[in-house]
Amino acid sequence: MASPSAIISPNAITRRFDALRAASRRALVCYVTAGHPDLARSRETLSAVEEAGADVIEIGVPFSDPIADGPVIQKSSHQALANGMTYEGALELIESAGLKSPVVLFSYLNPVLAAGPDALTRASAAGVSGILITDLPVGADPVREQWLGSSDLAFIRLVAPTTPTERMSEIARHGSGFVYLISRLGVTGVQESVASSLPESILRLRSTTTLPICVGFGIATADQARAVGRLADGVVVGSALVSAAEEGVEAVFKLVRSLREGLDG
């Protein structure tokens, strides 16, 4: 399997991380479920997230069986599906939002496959810069991995904290844009503290790749973002933002701004 990083020219995600590195700043990656709480508020949420200081925005394609997600994101996914959100609807949302921040499409494999052979081309045309597939481990399906890795989109790969170092190297070698390091085992969701094993996981992953490392799963506060930002190149915030979106756009803006200040502080 060819390494996507060897065949994809630098895209918006790579340029954003290059700029952050030059400024000695850490990336704030924010997750939003497309179509949640409803289409209008979903678009407003995206604008608020960007205005408050997100560097990269992950937009989740709702799926009927989101097994890697905790109850908060599962609920948002089911709500978005009930609102009629689809893969195509997510692309339309992204295009209409007119975001300046790089966008990563966050999806399970089935919705992307169901969207057809030109799904990635349409995503790129809509303004997407990267794609992350939650249920496609490296080596599980080389043909589809090649399809994903050879498109114009950066192919973001997931690494678990229990992954052996040699396997970390293989995963990173077949990805591009950045590596998403899961901070702990289990599903997504807010946690009170950062896993004690995280520094060692980051060091091991850092020894295998030059790609930026972003840490997600459980980060919800400015203090947590600051602590992880001292070790990694960025933090990913999902469940806390989805919960804030239930409250309203003002709550989203306030949370993202506090996270931004925590990282920059």
C-alpha positions in Angstrom: 0.0 0.0 0.0 1.5 3.4 -1.0 1.9 6.0 1.7 -0.6 8.9 1.1 1.9 11.4 2.5 4.2 10.5 -0.4 1.6 11.3 -3.0 -0.5 14.1 -1.6 0.8 17.6 -2.0 0.5 19.8 1.1 -3.2 20.8 1.6 -4.9 23.2 3.9 -4.4 21.0 7.0 -0.7 20.8 6.5 -0.4 24.5 5.8 -2.4 25.2 9.0 -0.1 23.1 11.2 3.0 24.6 9.5 1.7 28.1 10.4 0.9 27.0 14.0 4.4 25.4 14.4 6.0 28.6 13.1 4.1 30.6 15.7 4.8 28.1 18.5 1.1 27.5 19.0 -1.0 24.3 19.5 -3.9 23.3 17.3 -7.5 23.4 18.6 -9.5 20.8 16.6 -13.2 21.0 17.3 -15.8 18.3 16.4 -19.4 19.1 15.4 -22.1 16.6 14.3 -23.6 17.7 11.0 -27.3 18.4 11.4 -27.2 18.7 15.2 -29.2 19.9 17.0 -30.9 20.9 13.7 -29.7 22.1 10.3 -29.9 25.9 11.1 -28.2 25.6 14.5 -25.6 23.3 13.1 -24.5 26.0 10.6 -24.5 28.6 13.4 -22.5 26.2 15.6 -19.8 25.9 12.8 -19.6 29.7 12.5 -19.3 30.1 16.3 -16.6 27.4 16.5 -14.5 29.1 13.9 -15.0 32.6 15.2 -14.0 31.5 18.7 -10.7 30.2 17.6 -10.8 26.6 16.2 -7.8 25.8 13.9 -9.3 22.7 12.3 -13.0 21.7 12.3 -14.1 18.0 12.3 -17.6 17.6 10.9 -19.2 14.2 11.8 -21.4 12.4 9.3 -24.2 10.9 11.4 -24.4 7.1 11.4 -26.9 4.7 12.7 -24.4 2.5 14.6 -21.7 4.8 16.0 -20.0 2.1 18.1 -16.8 4.2 18.8 -18.8 7.1 20.2 -20.1 7.7 23.7 -23.7 8.5 24.6 -23.4 12.3 23.9 -22.2 11.9 20.3 -24.4 8.9 19.7 -27.4 10.9 20.7 -26.4 13.8 18.4 -25.9 11.4 15.5 -29.3 9.8 16.0 -30.9 13.2 16.3 -29.2 14.4 13.1 -30.4 11.3 11.3 -33.9 12.0 12.5 -33.6 15.5 11.0 -32.8 13.9 7.7 -29.0 14.5 7.6 -27.0 12.5 5.1 -23.5 12.4 3.7 -24.7 14.7 0.9 -26.4 16.9 3.4 -23.1 17.2 5.3 -21.3 18.3 2.2 -24.0 20.9 1.5 -23.7 22.1 5.1 -19.9 22.5 4.7 -20.2 24.3 1.4 -22.9 26.7 2.7 -20.9 27.5 5.9 -18.0 28.9 3.9 -15.5 28.1 6.6 -11.9 29.4 6.3 -10.6 26.8 8.7 -9.6 23.4 7.3 -12.4 20.9 7.5 -12.0 17.2 8.3 -14.9 14.9 7.4 -15.3 12.5 10.4 -17.2 9.3 9.4 -17.7 5.6 9.7 -16.9 3.7 6.5 -20.4 2.8 5.4 -21.8 6.3 4.8 -18.7 7.1 2.6 -19.1 3.9 0.6 -22.8 4.4 0.2 -22.1 7.9 -1.2 -20.5 6.3 -4.3 -17.1 6.2 -6.0 -16.9 10.0 -6.4 -17.7 10.6 -2.7 -14.2 11.9 -1.9 -14.1 14.1 -5.1 -17.4 15.7 -4.1 -16.2 16.2 -0.6 -13.1 18.0 -1.8 -15.2 20.2 -4.1 -17.4 21.1 -1.1 -14.4 22.4 0.8 -13.3 19.4 2.8 -9.5 19.1 3.3 -9.3 15.8 5.2 -11.1 12.6 6.1 -11.0 10.4 9.1 -12.7 6.9 9.1 -13.2 5.6 12.6 -13.6 1.9 11.7 -10.9 1.2 9.1 -7.7 0.1 10.8 -4.5 0.1 8.7 -4.3 -3.1 6.7 -8.0 -4.1 7.1 -9.0 -3.2 3.5 -6.0 -2.2 1.4 -8.1 -1.4 -1.7 -10.3 1.1 0.1 -7.4 2.5 2.1 -5.7 3.2 -1.2 -8.8 4.9 -2.5 -9.0 7.1 0.6 -5.2 7.7 0.7 -4.8 8.7 -2.9 -7.5 11.4 -3.0 -7.0 15.1 -2.6 -8.0 14.8 1.1 -5.5 14.2 3.9 -6.2 10.8 5.3 -6.2 11.1 9.1 -5.4 7.9 11.0 -6.3 6.9 14.6 -3.8 5.5 17.0 -4.8 3.9 20.4 -2.6 4.3 23.5 -2.1 0.5 23.7 -0.8 0.3 20.1 2.8 -1.2 19.9 5.4 1.3 18.7 6.1 -0.7 15.5 2.4 -0.6 14.7 2.2 3.1 15.5 4.9 3.6 12.8 2.9 1.7 10.3 -0.3 3.6 11.0 1.4 7.0 10.8 3.2 6.0 7.5 -0.1 5.4 5.9 -1.7 8.6 7.0 -1.3 12.3 6.3 -2.3 15.7 7.7 -1.9 14.7 11.4 -2.2 11.7 13.6 -5.2 11.4 16.0 -4.0 9.8 19.2 -6.8 8.5 21.4 -6.0 9.5 24.9 -7.5 6.4 26.6 -9.3 3.2 25.8 -13.1 3.2 25.5 -15.6 5.4 23.6 -15.7 9.2 23.3 -16.9 11.3 26.2 -15.9 13.9 28.8 -13.4 12.8 31.5 -12.4 14.5 34.7 -8.7 14.0 34.2 -6.1 13.2 31.5 -4.8 9.6 31.4 -1.6 9.1 33.3 -0.2 7.0 30.4 -0.6 9.8 27.9 2.9 11.4 28.0 4.5 8.0 27.3 2.0 7.3 24.5 2.9 10.6 22.9 6.6 10.1 23.2 6.4 6.7 21.6 4.3 8.0 18.7 6.6 11.0 18.3 9.5 8.6 17.8 7.7 7.1 14.8 6.5 10.0 12.8 7.0 13.7 11.8 3.3 14.2 11.4 1.6 16.5 14.0 0.0 14.6 16.9 -3.4 15.7 18.1 -4.9 14.1 21.2 -8.6 13.5 21.6 -11.2 11.6 23.7 -12.1 13.2 27.0 -10.7 16.7 26.7 -13.3 19.2 27.9 -11.7 22.1 29.9 -9.1 24.8 29.4 -6.9 23.2 32.0 -7.0 19.8 30.2 -6.3 21.4 26.9 -3.3 23.3 28.4 -1.9 20.1 29.9 -2.2 18.1 26.7 -1.0 21.0 24.6 2.3 21.0 26.5 2.9 17.5 25.1 1.1 17.3 21.8 0.7 19.5 18.7 -3.0 19.8 19.2 -6.1 18.7 21.1 -9.4 17.4 19.8 -12.6 18.4 21.6 -15.9 16.6 20.7 -18.4 15.5 23.3 -18.1 18.7 25.4 -18.8 20.8 22.3 -21.7 18.6 21.2 -23.2 19.0 24.7 -22.7 22.8 24.5 -24.5 22.8 21.1 -27.5 21.4 22.9 -27.5 24.6 25.1 -27.0 27.0 22.2 -24.5 28.9 20.1 -23.4 31.1 22.9 -22.4 28.1 25.0 -20.4 26.8 22.1 -18.6 30.1 21.6 -17.8 30.4 25.3 -16.4 26.8 25.5 -14.2 27.1 22.4 -12.9 30.5 23.5 -11.9 29.1 26.9 -10.2 26.2 25.2 -8.4 28.5 22.9 -7.2 30.7 25.8 -6.1 27.6 27.7 -4.0 26.3 24.8 -2.5 29.7 24.2 -1.9 30.3 27.9 
